[in-house]
Amino acid sequence: MVLIPDSLSELVAKGEVTERYYNPGDLFREVHIVLTNNDRAAPGDVQPMVGSAELHLHNLPVDEPLFRSTLGWRPRLLRPWASGAVSLARELQPQLIRCHGAHLNAFAASEVRRLLGVPYIISMHTNPDELRRRARRAGNLRARLALEAGVAIERAALSHADCVVCVYRFTEPYARRRGARHVEVIYNVVNGANLREKHDYSLGGPPRIIVPGRQLAGKDPRPIVEALAGIPGAHCTFVGDGPLHEATVALAQRIGVIDRCEFLRAVPNDDLCRSLSGYDVLVSVNEYGGISKVELEAALVGMPIVTNKHPQEPAPEILGEACLTVAGDPRSYRDALQRLLTDEPLRAELGRTVRHNARAVRPAQMEEKYVALYRSLLGFEPSPAGAPSQAEPLG
């Protein structure tokens, strides 16, 4: 059973469909995905994410009144809502529960474990404490209240989890502060089958820059649009959507670089991964810390990367010194891009070094780590050394 707060329809629309994402190694024959919303995705679109398993989709929605009726998501008052997950688990008898994030979905899993004894794993893809700091700096009272109310849920869910998986080391101190007893760092399993290693670092004609990522606060691409005005001849492809999309396009029109920009709201992840090596430079905006999937994919390809300084990190995780790290303002992006676009040996050195850095977190190895973790929690013997990631399915 997989409990998620995400919208599967949005993931499909953005092209973020990764093989076996919810069923590493094709370990399970049957996967039930429970969404804490009313999203209704087409099962056929989601099927690749569970591999060969039989897929079932369920909804356990969270509505606005729940926040008020539980006095700000107090764990004891949430138990009646979580009883829906308990009833479903009692009927399905899952062997293992996986949660993405430590919010209401993870609290529901903790209730299933408390009442039925089913082990559960939480994977942390963000650092909620960093989100709280951002909300305080922005003066966003509504977001701050919701995030502060989540502390009790996080503590209850993380402290009872059989394992908390941090998808980068940046979240590990947070997980331990919230009481996690067993913590492992397993980086995101990205689309390795479609990544093409970059070997040619000669400059394209025209030079091509790619900026993938959600267009929202914390990943704002507008400073890169402004930087482009100072880099004559360079073309830039922005891949992503979000609340800042229209403002980003409008800025490109206003400052006269729209003819050198391409804006793609969504590209299937398979296509995006196959195309990365054809660009000269990748720019990532990441004000959340850790290493994003975009950065991880770029590192595995061997892309020259420009990124902003990540919060509370001396150097970006995995990337290290094998990228150009900037302040995040237009001038810093412009200077870094000009430097890379005029220096082929530097592009080659950074690309090859970052690919070397990423060898330890290749997708197949990360998938194997998940399979080994699942098997250990289920009491099965470890997979034989060198065994393929598609382990023998379990019921």
N, C-alpha and C positions, 0 to 999 in steps of 0.2 A: 504494500500500500504506500502510495506517495501522496503526501499532503503539501499543497502549494498554494500561495496567495496570488500567483501569476494568472494572467489571461493567456490561455493557450492560443486563442484566436489571434492575439496580437503577436505572439512569437511566430506563428505561421505567416502572418501578413508581413512581418519584417524579414522573413526568410531564415529565422533562427531555429532551424530544425536539425538537430545533431543526432546522428545514428546512435541508438542505445543509450541516450542521455539518461533516461529513467530506468534502464535495465542493463547496467554494465556487464559486459561479457555474456549477454543473453543468459544470465544466471537463473532467471525465473520464467516459468511457463505462463504465468498469469500476472498481470499488473493492473491494479486499480488506482487510478489517479483521482484524488479528491481535491476539488478546488473550493477555496473559501470565498467564492463569488458566484455569480449567475452565468458565467461565460459558457457558451455552448460551441465548442470547436467541432469540426468535422472529424470523426474518428480516423478516417483514412489519411488526413493530413498529419495527424499526430502519431500514427502507427510506427513510422521509422524511429521515433524516440524511445520505443519500447522493444525494438528489434523484432524477434519472431514470436514474442509473447502475445497471448490473447489480451487485448486491451479493453478496459472498462472505464468509463468516465462517470463521476459523481459530483454533486454540488452540495456544499455545506455553507450556504451564504452567510456573510456577516453584513448586517444592515446598520444604518445610522442609529436607530434607537438602542442597539446593543451597548454602545458606549455609555449612554446615559443610564440605562437600566442596570448596568454593572458598576456604576459609579466610577467610570474611567477604567474599565477592563480589570477589575479586581479579580484575581484568580478564583477565589472561592465562589464568587457570584457568576463566574463564567461556566461553571460546571454543568448547569442545565443545557447551555448551548453545546458544549462539548459532548453531551450525552448522545448526540446524533452520530458523532464519529465512533463512540464506544459501541453503539448498537450496530453500526455497519461492520465494525471489526468483529463483533461477536458473531455476526452472520457469516462473514467471509473467512474468518480465522487466518489472517495473514501471518506469515512467518517473521516478517520484518517491516518496519515503517521507516520511510525516509522523508524528512522535511527539508524544504528549501527555505532557509531563514528561520528566525526564532520569534515568530509573532503568534497570532491566534492559532495558526495551523500547528505549530509546535506544542502549544499548550494542550490542544486536543490530543496530540500524540502522547503527551505525558499522562493524560487521563486514561488513555487506552492501556498504557503500561501499568499504571497504578491499579487498575481494576481487572485487567486481563493478563498482565505479565508479558505483553508483546514488546520485544526490544525495539528501540528507535534510535535513529541517527539524525542529527541536524547538520546540514552544511551551511556555513556562513559565507555569504557572498558580498556582504557589506559590513561596515563597522558602525552600528547604530550610535555609538558615542560620538563618532565623527559627524554623523548626520545631526545629532543634537547640537554640537558646536556650531555647525553651519546655520541651523535654524536660529540659534541665539544671536549670531553675528548679523543675520539678515533681518532680525526683528519680526520674524514670522510667528506670531503668537499661536495661531491655530495649529501649525505644524509642530511647534515646540510642545504644546500641551499633549498632542497625540503621541509624540515621541517620548515625552517624559512618562506618560501613562503606560508605555510599553515596558518600562524597566522591570516591573514586578512580573510580567509575563515572561520576559527574557530570563530572569533569574530562576523562575520555577521550571521553565522548559529546559534550560541549559544544565542546571544542576542535577536533573534526573536523567538526562540523556545517556545512553550507553556509549555513545561516542559523538564528539563534536568535530566535524571536519571543517577546517579553515581552508578556503581555496587560495589563500596566500597568507604569508606570515604576519602581515599587517594586522589581521584580526585576532591572532592568537592571544595577545595580552588581554584583549577585551573578553574573550571567551573564558579565560581563567578568572578574571575579576568577577564574572557573573556566576562562578561556581562550577564550571565544567570540570569533570573529574578525569575524563579520558579525551585528550585532544590530539588530533593528527592533522598535518598539513598535506593536502592533496590538491594540486593545482587543477584548474578547470580542464576537462577533457574537450579539446577543440577538434575541429574538423580535419584531422590529419590526412584522410584519404584524398582530399582535394587541394591540399597545400602544395605548391610547386616551388622548390628551392630556387633562389635567385643566384645566378652565376655571372650574369653580364651586368656590370655596373657602369657601362658607357651611358652617356646622357641621351635621353630620347629627344626627338625633334617633333614638337616642342617638349621641353622638360615637363614631366607629369608628376603631380603631387596628389596623394589621396588622403582624405580625412574621414575615416569611418567613425560612427558613434552617434548615440542619441543626442539630439540638439536641445539641451535643457541646462538649467543652472548646474554648475559643476562640470559640465562638458561643453561649454559655450564655444561654438566655432567662430564667432564674429571677429575675435582678434586675428584669426588667420586670414579672414577675408580682407581685413585692413592691411595686414602684412603683404598680401598679394599685390597691392597697389605699388609697392616699392620693389617688385621683382618682375620687370618687364619680360614678356614672352612666356612666362611660366603659366601652365594650365593646372587647374585644381578641381578634383572631383570630390564632392561632399556626399557621403552615403549615410542617410539616416533621417529621422523625422523627430518631431517633438514640439513643445510649446515655443521654441525659438526659431523654428524653421522659416516661417514667413518673414520674421525680422531679419534673418540672415540673408535671405534672397533679396529683400528690400535694400539692405546695406550694400550688397554687391552691385545693385542697379545704381544706387545713389552715388557711389564713389567711382563708377565707370569701369568695373572689372567683370561685369556680368558675362561679357563675351568670352572671358577666359575661365568661367566657372561652369561646372556641371553639377546639378543638384538632383540626386536620386533618393527619393523617400525610402525605398526598400529595394534590396537586391538579395536574391536567395543566397544563403551562406555558402552553398557549394560554388556558385558562380563567383562570389566575392573572393573566396579563398583561392580559386584557380587564377584569378586576375591579378592578385597582389604583386607578384614578381614582375609584372609588366610596367609597374610604376617606378619612378626614380627615388621617391622619398615618401614615407608615411608619417603623418602627424597625428598624434593622439593627445586629446585633452582629458586629463584625469585628475580631478581635485578631490577624489575620494580615497586615494591610497591604494596600496597593493599593486597588482598587475592585472589590468583588464584583459578580457578575451581578445580584444583588438591588438593589444600590445603583445600578447602571447603568440597569436597567429603570426604577427609581423616578425617576431623574433625567430620563430621556427622556420620561416621563409628565408630569413637573412636580409631583411629590409633595413636600409638606413632609416633610423627613427628619430624624430624630434618629439619631445614631450615636455610638459611643464613640470616643475618641481612638485613631487608628490608630498602630501602632508605627513609630517613626522617621520620622514625617511631621508637619510643622508644621500641615498641614490636610489633610483627606481628598482624595485625588486626584480630579480632575474636579469633585467637589462643592465644594471650596474653602470659602469663607465662606458659601455658600448653603445651609447646613444648621446644625442645632444640634449641636455636638460636646460630649459629656459625658464625665465621668470613668469611667462604667461601673458605678457602684454604684447601688443602688435609689433613693437620695435624688436623685442627679443626673438619673436618668431621670424621676423624678416631677416635679422642678422644670421640666425641659424640656418635658414633655408638658403640664403645667398651663399653662405659658406659651403654647404653641402653641394649645391648645384654647380659650383665652380671648382670642385676638388674631387675628381674621380678616385684617386687613391684613398682619400678619407672615406668616401662612400663605401668602397670595397672593404676597407679595414673594419669599419663599424659593422657592416652587414655580416661579414664572416665571423667577427668576434661575438656578436649577439647570437648568431646561430649556434656557435659553440657553447655559449652560456646556457642556451635553452635545451641542450641535448638531454639533460637529466629530467626534463619535464615533458618529454614527448607524449603524445596522446595515448599510444598503446601502453606505455609504462604507467600512466595515471589511471587508465582503465583497469589495469591489472591490480593496482593498489586498492581500488574500490572493491574488486572481486575478492581479494584476499581479506579485506576488512569485513565484508558481508559474510564470507564463509566462516571467519573466526567467531563472529557474533552468533552464528547459527550452529556452532559446534562442529563444523565439518573440518576435515583435514585440509591443510594448505594445498593449493594446486601444486603439482610437480614442477620443478624448475624447468623453465623453457616451454611450459604448456601454453597453448594459444589462449587468447583472452576469451574466446567463446567457450566458457566452461560448460560442463554437463548441466542442462537445465534442471531446476528444482521445481517441485510442485508449489 
